[in-house]
Amino acid sequence: MQMEAATAFLLEVKLCLSRGEGTLQFVEREVNLRTLAATGATVFDVRIMIQHLRLEQYCQGPLSDDKGRDMQWWVFGASLSGRAMYLKIALHKGRVVCLSCHPAARPLAFPLRTVTSQEG
């Protein structure tokens, strides 16, 4: 169930962003802006990072909005300018909302990653 829901969410996100300008709402929280400044990245770079998310980068979700908004949040671990990032996104009114894009405060868990081992 978790894998199917995360797959469907990522597909919706990618379809939404493929529609072009105005489909990403980057929330300009201080921590997000500091991260952009520290990495030299732009909101466009964040958009590209989101477009390239893979199922293996899924951490949590869907999570209810803690302010009671009609949104469900999804957490992913991604890389921005070579740095590991905590990414919290949602779909809302035809847009991808990026609430968090900053270094993770603690190690992230990736429950959908498969561990492969090579013998020999």
Sequence and secondary structure as in RCSB ss.txt:
>XXXX:A:sequence
MQMEAATAFLLEVKLCLSRGEGTLQFVEREVNLRTLAATGATVFDVRIMIQHLRLEQYCQGPLSDDKGRDMQWWV
FGASLSGRAMYLKIALHKGRVVCLSCHPAARPLAFPLRTVTSQEG
>XXXX:A:secstr
 HHHHHHHHHHHHHHHHTT TT EEE   HHHHHHHHHHT  HHHHHHHHHT  GGGEEEEEEE TT  S EEEE
EEEEETTEEEEEEEEEETTEEEEEEEE  SS    TT        
